[in-house]
Amino acid sequence: MKDDIVSLLPPLATLIDSAIKNNFNVKFRDLQIDVNKTKLHTQQSVWAKNMGLQSDIRYGTFDNFSTNTAEGQNPSVLATRNSQTNYGVGAYIKFPLYDLIDRKNLINMAKAEVDQAVSMAEAQRNELRQTVIKQYNDLILKQRLLKIRSKYFITSKINMEMVEKEFHNGVISVTEYARLSEISATAEANYESARVDFNTAFQIMEEIVGYKFNLTETKKNTNEHH
C-alpha cells in the first residue's frame, strides 16, 4: 500500500461514531438505562394500586322500619318486608405503613440506578473513543514502519543480488558473503514482521468500527473531491 493510510481511511470522527453505533457494550448500557427508567416509573406509580373504586350489589329480603309521628297521635313504628336490590359505590385509599415509610427510599434508589446506568453508558463511550484514537494512531505508525522496512528490504535484496555475483566471481570472501546474507535475511524478516503488524492493526480497526474498509472506493471519492 503506497498511499498514506490517513488519506484512505474515513475521518477519525466518523470512525469514532461508527464504533459507538456498532459496539455491543454501548448498546447493552443504553438498554440498561431503559430498564432502570422503567423500574423508576414503576416505583413512582406504585401508589396507584392502593387507590380505586369499589362497588357492591346486594339482593335479598329486607325489613324496613319507619316511624309515624302524625300530630295528635302517639308515634307508631311501621314495619314492612320486601325483596329489593341495593347498590353501593365508593372510592378507597389504602396505604400499608411500610409502603408509606419506604416508598421515598425506593424511588430515590431507582433514580440512583438510572443515573448510574447513564454514567456507565457515557464511560463506555469515552473508553471506546480512546480505543479508536489509539488504534487509529497505531495503524498510522504500523504503516510508516512497514514503508521503512519495505524500502530497506528492497535495497538489501538488490544489494544481495550484486553480492552473489561478486561472490561467484571470487571478488568477496565466504565470510563476507555470509555476513551480508545475514543482513539481507534480517531485513526480510523485519519486513515480514512489519507487514503482519500492519495487517493486524488494520483488521483490529475494522473490528472496532464494525465494518470493512473499502480503501479503493475511499481513494476514488477522495480523488473526485480534489
Secondary structure, 3 states (H helix, E strand, C coil): CCCCHHHHCCCHHHHHHHHHHHCHHHHHHHHHHHHHHHHHHHHHHHHHHHEEEEEEEEEEEEEEEEEECCCCCCCEEEEEEEEEEEEEEEEEECCCHHHHHHHHHHHHHHHHHHHHHHHHHHHHHHHHHHHHHHHHHHHHHHHHHHHHHHHHHHHHHHHHHHHHHHHHCCCCCHHHHHHHHHHHHHHHHHHHHHHHHHHHHHHHHHHHHCCCCCHHHHHHHHHHHC
